[in-house]
Amino acid sequence: MPKAGSLWAYAATRLFLSLPMLLILLTIVFTVLRIVPGDPIAALFAGRAPPDVVAATRHRLGLDLPIWQQYVNYVVQVFTGSLGTSIGASYHGKSVLFIIMDKLPATIELTVGAMLVASIVGLSTGVISGTRRDKPSDIALRLYGTIIFVVPIFWLGQILQLIFAVDLRLFPAQLRFSGGPPPLMITGLYTLDSLLEGNLGSFLVSIWHLVLPSLTLGLVLSGFFTKTVRANLLRTVKADYVEAARARGIPENKIVSRYAFKNALIPVITVLGLQFAILFAGAVLTERTFTWDGMGTLLLTAINEADYPMVEGVIVVYALIIVLVSLVIDVINGLIDPRVRY
């Protein structure tokens, strides 16, 4: 049995505490979908099917069961890895899990690209702002962090499309791939599949299409990183161990990089899991803007068609990913700072 205070014990505890959170989220999703107006069966047939066909379809899908029994069946399906069958017009009769696994790589590729943009831009601007307190560059970057974080994602995406795709014609405005067949489906990530296939041309085309969507989502998130890194850097540069380093004559740039910045990152890593959730939420709008065929597009389609199983399945997968990322962040924090384990 893991010793109390060990990294394994801490990770096991965090995993155990994640299960109730996941169950609460599943319950909320199930409840909301049942109380919102609209009938998925009526939407499926658009009012053109005879009553006996509608009743038979409702019975086959279990929608005529009592609500509590539908909920039990739903939870059992989720925890056994079966997300049911789609009832929407677009994917009617297909496995929800199969469709999600087909769309998920596109969203993962987008979120990873956006996180790289957010990290590079946000960390850089945060360090510059934090080390030049109240100077013009600090004021300008604080203003940037405040404005960019509240800019509507769809608006920023359209502006980037107009500038870089329409006017300058540097990047494509839509889709994940163009100019030929996409790479062979290995992982579903076009950039990675291109490398595994040994096709440098396909890799460059994939990156070329990924730039604008990643910039759109990443720049919005970078505003949060800018403000967070700045605030924590201002706190650490006044810490006793930093003053002691200055007293020993260590150059200021080494003090910032080796002492202040490293400790300022701990709170940033802590909230990284929460920002990952924002990335997935922003991906819905980004995918819509750039016609990116991922989970966000799938979710909007399922909502428009009142496809209960698909909506539930997408949100369940979102929740599982966010819980997993939060768990990894907690473990990293426990590794960096052993005090959080107790």
C-alpha positions as CSV (number, residue, x, y, z in Angstrom):
1,M,0.0,0.0,0.0
2,P,1.5,3.4,-0.9
3,K,2.9,5.3,2.0
4,A,1.1,8.4,3.1
5,G,2.7,11.5,1.6
6,S,4.2,9.5,-1.3
7,L,3.6,10.5,-4.9
8,W,1.7,7.3,-5.6
9,A,-0.6,7.9,-2.6
10,Y,-1.2,11.4,-3.7
11,A,-2.0,10.4,-7.3
12,A,-4.4,7.6,-6.1
13,T,-6.2,10.1,-3.8
14,R,-6.6,12.6,-6.6
15,L,-7.9,9.9,-8.9
16,F,-10.4,8.7,-6.3
17,L,-11.7,12.3,-5.8
18,S,-12.1,12.7,-9.6
19,L,-14.7,10.0,-9.8
20,P,-17.5,11.9,-7.9
21,M,-16.7,15.0,-10.0
22,L,-17.2,13.0,-13.1
23,L,-20.4,11.4,-11.8
24,I,-21.8,14.9,-10.9
25,L,-21.0,16.2,-14.4
26,L,-22.7,13.2,-16.0
27,T,-25.8,13.8,-13.9
28,I,-26.0,17.4,-14.9
29,V,-25.6,16.6,-18.6
30,F,-28.3,13.9,-18.4
31,T,-30.7,16.2,-16.5
32,V,-30.2,19.3,-18.7
33,L,-30.8,17.3,-21.9
34,R,-34.1,15.9,-20.5
35,I,-35.5,19.2,-19.4
36,V,-34.7,21.4,-22.5
37,P,-37.5,21.7,-25.0
38,G,-37.5,19.4,-28.0
39,D,-38.1,15.8,-28.9
40,P,-35.2,13.9,-30.5
41,I,-37.5,11.4,-32.1
42,A,-39.7,14.1,-33.6
43,A,-36.5,15.8,-34.8
44,L,-35.3,12.6,-36.4
45,F,-38.5,12.0,-38.4
46,A,-39.3,15.7,-38.9
47,G,-43.0,14.9,-38.2
48,R,-43.4,12.7,-41.3
49,A,-43.4,9.2,-39.7
50,P,-46.6,7.5,-38.5
51,P,-47.2,7.3,-34.8
52,D,-46.5,3.5,-34.6
53,V,-43.0,4.0,-36.1
54,V,-42.3,6.8,-33.7
55,A,-43.4,4.7,-30.8
56,A,-41.4,1.7,-31.9
57,T,-38.3,3.9,-32.4
58,R,-38.7,5.4,-28.9
59,H,-39.1,2.0,-27.4
60,R,-36.0,0.6,-29.2
61,L,-33.9,3.5,-28.0
62,G,-35.2,3.2,-24.4
63,L,-36.6,6.7,-24.4
64,D,-40.0,5.4,-23.1
65,L,-38.5,4.1,-19.9
66,P,-38.8,6.0,-16.6
67,I,-36.3,8.8,-16.2
68,W,-34.5,7.0,-13.3
69,Q,-34.1,3.9,-15.4
70,Q,-32.7,5.9,-18.4
71,Y,-30.2,7.5,-16.0
72,V,-29.1,4.1,-14.6
73,N,-28.7,2.7,-18.1
74,Y,-26.8,5.9,-19.1
75,V,-24.3,5.7,-16.2
76,V,-23.8,1.9,-16.7
77,Q,-23.1,2.5,-20.4
78,V,-20.5,5.2,-19.6
79,F,-18.6,3.2,-17.1
80,T,-18.6,0.1,-19.3
81,G,-17.1,2.1,-22.2
82,S,-20.3,2.0,-24.4
83,L,-21.7,5.4,-25.3
84,G,-24.7,4.1,-27.2
85,T,-25.9,4.7,-30.7
86,S,-26.6,8.0,-32.5
87,I,-30.2,8.9,-33.1
88,G,-29.5,12.1,-35.1
89,A,-30.0,12.4,-38.8
90,S,-26.3,12.8,-39.7
91,Y,-25.0,9.7,-37.9
92,H,-28.2,7.7,-37.3
93,G,-27.5,4.1,-36.2
94,K,-23.8,4.5,-35.9
95,S,-21.7,3.9,-32.7
96,V,-21.3,7.2,-30.8
97,L,-17.8,6.0,-29.6
98,F,-16.7,5.2,-33.1
99,I,-17.8,8.7,-34.4
100,I,-16.1,10.4,-31.5
101,M,-12.8,8.5,-32.0
102,D,-12.9,9.6,-35.6
103,K,-13.4,13.3,-34.8
104,L,-11.3,13.5,-31.6
105,P,-7.8,13.6,-33.2
106,A,-8.7,16.8,-35.1
107,T,-9.6,18.6,-31.8
108,I,-6.5,17.2,-30.0
109,E,-4.3,18.5,-32.8
110,L,-6.0,21.9,-32.6
111,T,-5.7,22.2,-28.8
112,V,-2.1,21.1,-28.7
113,G,-1.2,23.7,-31.4
114,A,-3.2,26.3,-29.4
115,M,-1.5,25.4,-26.2
116,L,1.9,25.8,-27.8
117,V,1.0,29.3,-29.0
118,A,-0.5,30.2,-25.7
119,S,2.6,29.0,-23.8
120,I,5.2,30.6,-26.0
121,V,3.4,34.0,-26.3
122,G,1.9,34.0,-22.7
123,L,5.1,33.0,-20.9
124,S,7.3,35.4,-22.9
125,T,5.0,38.4,-22.4
126,G,4.5,37.5,-18.8
127,V,8.2,37.4,-18.1
128,I,8.8,40.7,-20.0
129,S,6.0,42.4,-18.1
130,G,7.0,41.1,-14.7
131,T,10.6,42.1,-15.0
132,R,9.8,45.6,-16.3
133,R,7.2,46.6,-13.7
134,D,5.4,49.9,-14.5
135,K,7.5,50.6,-17.6
136,P,5.8,51.3,-21.0
137,S,6.4,47.7,-22.1
138,D,4.8,46.4,-18.9
139,I,1.7,48.6,-19.3
140,A,1.4,47.6,-23.0
141,L,1.6,43.9,-22.2
142,R,-0.9,44.2,-19.3
143,L,-3.3,45.9,-21.7
144,Y,-2.7,43.1,-24.2
145,G,-3.4,40.4,-21.6
146,T,-6.6,42.1,-20.5
147,I,-8.0,42.7,-24.0
148,I,-7.0,39.5,-25.8
149,F,-8.5,37.3,-23.2
150,V,-12.0,38.8,-23.7
151,V,-11.9,39.0,-27.5
152,P,-14.5,36.8,-29.0
153,I,-12.8,33.8,-30.6
154,F,-15.0,33.8,-33.7
155,W,-14.3,37.5,-34.3
156,L,-10.5,37.0,-33.9
157,G,-10.6,34.0,-36.2
158,Q,-12.5,35.9,-38.9
159,I,-10.0,38.9,-38.6
160,L,-7.1,36.5,-39.1
161,Q,-8.8,34.9,-42.0
162,L,-9.4,38.2,-43.7
163,I,-5.8,39.4,-43.2
164,F,-3.7,36.3,-43.7
165,A,-6.0,34.1,-45.9
166,V,-8.0,36.6,-48.1
167,D,-5.7,39.7,-48.3
168,L,-2.2,38.2,-48.0
169,R,-3.1,34.7,-49.1
170,L,-0.4,33.2,-46.8
171,F,-2.6,30.5,-45.1
172,P,-5.8,28.6,-46.0
173,A,-9.0,30.0,-44.5
174,Q,-10.6,26.6,-43.8
175,L,-10.3,22.8,-43.6
176,R,-7.6,20.6,-42.1
177,F,-6.0,19.6,-45.4
178,S,-6.2,20.5,-49.1
179,G,-4.5,19.9,-52.4
180,G,-4.7,16.2,-52.4
181,P,-5.6,13.2,-50.2
182,P,-4.8,13.5,-46.5
183,P,-2.2,11.3,-44.9
184,L,-2.9,7.6,-44.2
185,M,-5.1,7.3,-41.1
186,I,-2.8,6.0,-38.3
187,T,-3.4,8.2,-35.3
188,G,-5.8,10.6,-36.9
189,L,-3.4,13.5,-36.2
190,Y,-2.4,14.7,-39.7
191,T,0.9,16.2,-38.6
192,L,2.0,13.0,-36.8
193,D,0.6,10.7,-39.5
194,S,2.5,12.6,-42.2
195,L,5.8,12.1,-40.3
196,L,5.0,8.4,-39.7
197,E,4.3,8.0,-43.4
198,G,7.6,9.8,-44.2
199,N,5.8,12.5,-46.3
200,L,7.3,15.9,-45.5
201,G,5.0,17.6,-48.0
202,S,1.9,16.4,-46.2
203,F,3.4,17.5,-42.9
204,L,4.0,21.0,-44.2
205,V,0.5,21.2,-45.6
206,S,-1.0,20.0,-42.3
207,I,1.0,22.7,-40.4
208,W,0.0,25.3,-43.0
209,H,-3.7,24.6,-42.3
210,L,-3.1,24.4,-38.5
211,V,-1.5,27.9,-38.1
212,L,-4.5,30.2,-38.2
213,P,-6.8,28.0,-36.0
214,S,-4.0,27.5,-33.4
215,L,-3.2,31.3,-33.4
216,T,-6.9,32.1,-32.9
217,L,-7.4,29.9,-29.9
218,G,-3.8,30.2,-28.5
219,L,-3.7,34.0,-28.6
220,V,-6.9,34.3,-26.6
221,L,-5.6,31.9,-23.9
222,S,-2.2,33.7,-23.9
223,G,-3.8,36.7,-22.2
224,F,-4.4,34.6,-19.1
225,F,-0.9,33.3,-19.1
226,T,0.5,36.8,-19.4
227,K,-1.4,38.1,-16.4
228,T,-0.8,35.0,-14.3
229,V,3.0,34.8,-15.0
230,R,3.4,38.5,-14.3
231,A,1.6,38.4,-11.0
232,N,3.5,35.4,-9.7
233,L,6.9,36.7,-11.0
234,L,6.3,40.0,-9.2
235,R,5.8,37.9,-6.0
236,T,8.8,35.7,-6.4
237,V,11.3,38.4,-7.3
238,K,10.8,39.9,-3.8
239,A,11.2,36.5,-2.0
240,D,14.0,36.0,0.5
241,Y,15.9,33.4,-1.6
242,V,15.9,35.8,-4.5
243,E,17.3,38.6,-2.4
244,A,19.9,36.3,-1.1
245,A,20.9,35.4,-4.6
246,R,21.3,39.1,-5.4
247,A,23.4,39.6,-2.3
248,R,25.8,36.9,-3.6
249,G,26.3,38.9,-6.8
250,I,24.5,36.6,-9.2
251,P,23.5,38.4,-12.4
252,E,19.9,39.5,-12.6
253,N,19.1,37.5,-15.7
254,K,20.2,34.3,-14.0
255,I,18.2,35.2,-10.9
256,V,15.1,35.6,-13.0
257,S,15.6,32.4,-15.0
258,R,16.9,30.1,-12.3
259,Y,15.0,31.3,-9.2
260,A,12.1,33.7,-9.8
261,F,10.7,32.2,-13.0
262,K,10.9,28.6,-11.9
263,N,8.9,29.2,-8.7
264,A,6.5,31.5,-10.5
265,L,5.5,28.6,-12.8
266,I,4.1,26.5,-10.0
267,P,0.8,28.4,-9.7
268,V,0.6,28.6,-13.5
269,I,0.9,24.8,-13.8
270,T,-1.8,24.5,-11.2
271,V,-4.4,26.3,-13.3
272,L,-3.3,24.8,-16.5
273,G,-5.9,22.0,-16.2
274,L,-8.6,24.6,-15.9
275,Q,-7.4,26.4,-19.0
276,F,-7.4,23.2,-20.8
277,A,-11.1,23.1,-20.3
278,I,-11.3,26.6,-21.8
279,L,-9.3,25.3,-24.7
280,F,-11.9,22.7,-25.5
281,A,-14.8,25.2,-25.0
282,G,-13.0,27.6,-27.4
283,A,-12.4,24.8,-29.9
284,V,-16.1,24.6,-30.6
285,L,-16.1,28.2,-31.9
286,T,-12.7,27.9,-33.6
287,E,-13.7,24.7,-35.4
288,R,-16.9,26.3,-36.6
289,T,-15.1,29.4,-37.9
290,F,-12.4,27.4,-39.7
291,T,-14.6,24.4,-40.8
292,W,-12.4,22.2,-38.7
293,D,-14.0,18.7,-38.6
294,G,-13.5,17.9,-35.0
295,M,-15.4,17.4,-31.7
296,G,-16.7,21.0,-31.6
297,T,-18.4,20.6,-35.0
298,L,-19.7,17.2,-34.0
299,L,-21.2,18.7,-30.8
300,L,-23.0,21.5,-32.6
301,T,-24.4,19.1,-35.1
302,A,-25.6,16.8,-32.4
303,I,-27.3,19.7,-30.5
304,N,-29.0,20.9,-33.6
305,E,-30.4,17.4,-34.3
306,A,-31.3,16.8,-30.6
307,D,-29.0,13.7,-30.7
308,Y,-29.0,12.9,-27.0
309,P,-26.5,10.0,-27.1
310,M,-24.0,12.0,-29.2
311,V,-24.2,15.1,-27.0
312,E,-23.8,13.0,-23.9
313,G,-20.9,11.1,-25.5
314,V,-19.0,14.2,-26.6
315,I,-19.4,15.8,-23.2
316,V,-18.4,12.6,-21.4
317,V,-15.2,12.4,-23.5
318,Y,-14.5,16.1,-22.9
319,A,-14.9,15.5,-19.1
320,L,-12.7,12.4,-19.1
321,I,-9.9,14.3,-20.9
322,I,-10.2,17.3,-18.6
323,V,-10.2,15.1,-15.5
324,L,-7.1,13.2,-16.9
325,V,-5.3,16.5,-17.6
326,S,-6.1,17.8,-14.1
327,L,-4.8,14.6,-12.6
328,V,-1.6,14.9,-14.5
329,I,-1.2,18.5,-13.5
330,D,-1.8,17.6,-9.8
331,V,0.9,14.8,-10.0
332,I,3.3,17.2,-11.6
333,N,2.7,19.7,-8.8
334,G,3.2,17.0,-6.2
335,L,6.5,16.1,-7.9
336,I,7.7,19.7,-8.1
337,D,6.5,20.8,-4.6
338,P,6.3,17.8,-2.1
339,R,4.3,20.0,0.3
340,V,1.1,19.6,-1.7
341,R,1.0,15.9,-1.0
342,Y,0.2,16.3,2.7
